[in-house]
Amino acid sequence: MTKPFIGVSGNILRDTSGAYVDLLRSYVNQDYPRSIEEAGGIPVIIPFTKNLDVARETVAKLDALLLSGGHDVSPLNYGEEPLQGLGDVFPERDQFDFALLKAAEEKQIPIFCICRGIQILNVYRG
């Protein structure tokens, strides 16, 4: 039996100390790929990109998608203004995740969501 390739939406981390200050890194928390491996899948980290065609083409090669956690979802995506207490937002990541969702739904593959991921899914579906 072939193991499924499960894409994990990536995020950006900016180094704030050491020799690599301000270097941007693509990442996911290690629990995501480890859990996918333990469940019998092959994790594929999908690095954040502003090129949404690349994001969609990546999903075309996958058997399932996992939207990872991260920043708060921008309330502007659902017609609301930011309120006090809102955490950091990353509107470009919102658009990246929307593109991943659209591609996964068009391909009709399973979508798994963690924390921010389920919020993005709810906003995406309205």
C-alpha positions in Angstrom: 0.0 0.0 0.0 1.3 3.4 -0.9 1.6 6.0 1.9 -0.4 9.2 1.4 1.4 12.5 0.9 0.0 15.0 3.4 0.8 18.6 2.9 1.3 20.9 5.9 0.9 24.6 5.4 4.0 26.4 6.4 4.7 29.7 8.2 7.4 32.3 8.3 9.6 32.9 11.3 11.9 35.9 11.6 15.1 35.3 13.6 15.5 37.9 16.3 18.9 37.1 17.7 22.2 35.6 16.9 24.1 35.6 13.6 21.0 35.5 11.5 19.0 38.5 12.7 16.1 39.3 10.4 16.6 36.1 8.3 13.2 34.7 7.4 12.7 30.9 7.8 10.0 28.6 6.5 8.8 26.3 9.2 6.2 24.1 10.8 6.1 22.9 14.3 7.8 19.4 14.5 4.6 17.8 16.0 2.9 18.1 12.6 5.3 16.0 10.5 6.0 13.6 13.4 2.3 12.9 13.8 1.7 12.4 10.1 4.6 9.9 10.0 3.3 8.1 13.1 -0.1 7.8 11.4 1.5 6.2 8.3 1.7 9.2 6.0 4.5 11.2 4.4 4.6 14.8 5.5 5.2 17.5 2.9 5.9 21.0 4.2 4.3 23.6 1.9 6.5 26.7 2.4 4.6 30.0 2.6 4.6 31.8 -0.7 2.9 34.9 -2.2 2.8 33.0 -5.5 -0.6 31.4 -5.1 -0.2 29.4 -8.3 2.7 27.6 -6.7 0.6 26.9 -3.6 -2.2 25.4 -5.8 0.2 23.4 -7.9 1.7 21.9 -4.8 -1.7 20.8 -3.5 -2.3 19.1 -6.9 0.4 16.6 -6.0 -1.0 15.7 -2.5 -3.4 13.2 -1.1 -4.5 15.4 1.8 -3.9 18.8 3.4 -3.3 19.9 6.9 -3.7 23.6 7.8 -1.4 24.3 10.6 -1.7 26.8 13.5 -0.1 30.2 13.7 -1.1 33.9 13.6 -4.6 35.1 14.3 -6.9 35.4 11.3 -7.3 38.9 10.1 -10.9 40.1 10.9 -10.9 42.1 7.7 -11.4 38.7 5.9 -14.9 38.5 7.4 -15.8 42.2 7.2 -14.9 43.2 10.8 -12.4 45.7 12.1 -9.6 44.6 14.4 -10.4 44.9 18.1 -8.1 45.4 21.1 -6.6 42.1 22.2 -6.2 40.7 18.7 -2.9 38.9 18.3 -0.4 39.2 15.4 -2.0 38.8 12.0 -0.4 37.8 8.8 -2.9 38.7 6.0 -0.7 37.2 3.2 -0.7 33.8 5.1 -4.5 34.1 5.2 -4.5 34.4 1.4 -2.0 31.5 1.1 -4.2 29.2 3.2 -7.3 30.2 1.3 -5.5 29.2 -2.0 -4.5 25.9 -0.4 -8.1 25.2 0.7 -9.6 26.1 -2.7 -7.1 23.7 -4.4 -7.8 20.9 -1.9 -11.6 21.3 -2.3 -11.3 21.3 -6.1 -9.2 18.1 -5.9 -11.6 16.7 -3.3 -8.9 15.5 -0.9 -9.3 15.4 2.9 -8.6 18.6 4.8 -7.3 18.5 8.4 -7.2 21.7 10.4 -5.4 22.7 13.6 -6.4 25.8 15.7 -5.9 28.7 13.2 -6.5 26.2 10.4 -10.1 25.6 11.5 -10.6 29.4 11.9 -9.3 29.9 8.3 -11.6 27.1 7.1 -14.6 28.7 8.8 -13.8 32.2 7.3 -13.1 30.7 3.9 -16.5 28.9 3.8 -18.3 32.0 5.2 
